[in-house]
Amino acid sequence: MSGRVGIEVASDVIRGVVVPRWRSAPTRMFEVTWDSTNPASALSALQGEVVAPDAVFVAIGLAFLHVARVQLPPSGPEAREAMVQVEPQRFFPVGDAVRAALGPESDVAFAADAAWLGALEAALGTW
């Protein structure tokens, strides 16, 4: 196993940092180009840098996100998150299906194209 890997998925590059299992300091950083219209291409780019990571942490870049300030009724954090996830089209005026999330303890919501995100998850899941 290669340790923990944190990656940032930007529009044309994927940046990453590798942290060994038993240390907190990064041992290596990398940056690879990829075709964001083909999320499966991320897998081949990443496998060339890191083989069999113990864990992968992903940050999606703003190029792939829709951001909105939402006005929700007062509720607990879980209920507010569910409101955004159940009816994302209410908050994000996009025609395609999206997956949405609410920022922790805030009125800022994020959404990403559901098909693109699913393809990226599937590719990274095989890593």
N, C-alpha and C positions, 0 to 999 in steps of 0.2 A: 504494500500500500504506500501511496505517495504523500500522505498527510492530508490536511484540509486545504481546500482551494476556494478562494473567493474570486469571483469574476464580475466584471462590469460589462454589460452588453451594450455597446454603442452602435451607432448606425453603420460604421464601416470597419470597426475594430472591436476585438474583445481583449480587455486588459485583465490580467490576473495576478494573484499573489499566492504563493504556496507557503503554508506554515506546517512544519513537522508535527507529528502527533503529540510529542512530549515537550514541545517548546512553544513559547508564545511569540517569538520573534520570527518574522518571515525569512525564508532562506533563498527565495527566488521570486522574481517578478517577470512577467512576459506580456507581450502584446502581439496579437496575430490579426491579420486582416480576414474578413469573411464577407459573404454575400448575405445581407440581411433579408433578402427576398426568399432565400432558401435556408430556413433555420437548421436543416440537417447538415448544412455545410459547417456549422459551428462545431459539430462533433469531430469531424476529421481535422479541423484546425487545432482543436484542444487536445486531441489524442497525441498529436505530434509534440506537445509541450509537457503533458502530465499523463502518466499511465496509472490507471486504477486508483483514483483518490478515495480517501476514507469518507470524506464529506464534501459537498459542493454548496456554496452559498452564492446566490445570484442577485445582482442589482440590475434592474432594467433601466436603461438610459431614457432621458426625457424625449428623445426622438421617437420613441415607440408609445409614449403615454399621452393620454388626454387628461388634462387636469381641470377640475372644477371646484368652485367653492359652493358647498351645498348648505341649504337651510333645512334642518331636520327638527322634528319635535323633540323636546327634552326626553331622553330615555337613557338607559344604560349603554355602555360601549358596545356590547354584543348586539343589542337591538338596533342601534344606529348602523352598525356594520351590515346587518342583515337587510336593512332598508335599502342601502345602496346596492347590495348584491342582487336583491330580488328584482329591482326595477331600474337597471342602469340607464335605459333609454330616457328615463325621466330627467336625468342629470347630464347626460352626454348626448348632444345632438349629432350622432353618427348613425349611418345606415346599417353598418355591419354589426354583428353580434360582438359584444365586448364582455370582458371579465373585469369587475370593478372591486375596489377596496377603499376603505376610509382610513385616513391617517389617524394614528393613535391620539385620542383626546383632542381632535381638531375638527374643523369643518371643511377640510380639504380632502377631496376624493380623487382617485386615480383610476383610469381604465386603460386596458390594452385590448387590441384585436384578439378575440377569442381563438380564432383558427391559428393565427401566427403564434400566440402564446402556447397553445396546445402542441404545435409542431416543435417548438423550442423545448418544451418540457419533455416530450417524447425523445428527442435527440439526446438531451442531457441525461435522461433517465437510463439510457443504454451505456453511458460512459461509466 
